[in-house]
Amino acid sequence: MNFNTPLIEGIIEKRYKRFLSDVLVNGEKAVAHVPNTGSMASCWEPHWRCAVSKSTNPDRKLPFTLELTHNGE
């Protein structure tokens, strides 16, 4: 997979409203956009590691996008 920006490691806390997730990034809580509108029921659990990208576009409502989740296995 190619990403245009470097990925930042985080910890996913929860996902809600299909497009939003709370993620701990560098110890601080951030809201990240979730581009997948599906349930993703088996793709994340609270406290799983994840990777987010940060946009430099000042017009975006949310600077972070959830890119990957890791189940720890």
Secondary structure, 3 states (H helix, E strand, C coil): CCCCCCEEEEEEEEEECCCEEEEEECCEEEEEECCCCCCCCCCCCCCCEEEEEECCCCCCCCCEEEEEEECCC
